[in-house]
């Protein structure tokens, strides 16, 4: 199988490339955002045509949620137009496309976990640009797989686990919000599922997260506990009491029901405590 990964040096892209490197059955083309600007249509068409992949995992995105608020043109150029270009290229070469999306397409006001058929209503520029990307992919490449995930963490890139460990190494108070709830998802578990969905060419929108909803406050406590520290160091704070307030609104309920995976008979990803322990051990070794 020839596999093209966009955003290959990002948090998820790095995990995917690490997973398949050395696998003799996979011919990997890893395109970082520096290598390939997905918003450049001609560059995308040329790159995909040159390698003629069987599978494209589209992990490239601009994920700086707060920065997107002040630069919506860049957000839509990368996340929406970029997805249009990758979808067009996939259709031209007959590749199956797996594209990443986010819990931010929902407003978070729902009282129950969001399934794949719930109405989207993004609150932020980032969420709106990712929702536009979903629409572009489904329009340009109807057989594509769109995977929504949430609260992504892992060994690569910046994420909340690394932030908590860094802050815990200092003496400053640790304050995390307890009124935003979601499912932490670890790239070490997510990446193999993306490959499986791509190899089996499962179409449509799917939610893929580790199991176990939690708040950022409790998650921070879990990270510190897994590192051997004292979780009691962490204090809870309300989102509305954050100073300074963040520019982009966050969904209060980001819990995604992995209904389609379950209906298809796939084993769901493990409870998040399992990969959290592995990740913290690796980061602190």
Secondary structure, DSSP 8 states (H G I E B T S, - for coil): -EEEEESTTSHHHHHHHHHHTT-TT-EEEEE-TTT--TT-HHHHHHHHHHH--SEEEE------HHHHHH-HHHHHIIIIIHHHHHHHHHHHHT-EEEEEEEGGGS-S--SS-B-TTS-----SHHHHHHHHHHHHHHHH-TT-EEEEE-SEE-SSS--HHHHHHHHHTSSS-EEEESS-EE--EEHHHHHHHHHHHHHTT--EEEE---B--EEHHHHHHHHHHHTTS-GGGEEEE-GGG-SS--SS---SB--B--HHHHHTT-----BHHHHHHHHHHHHH-
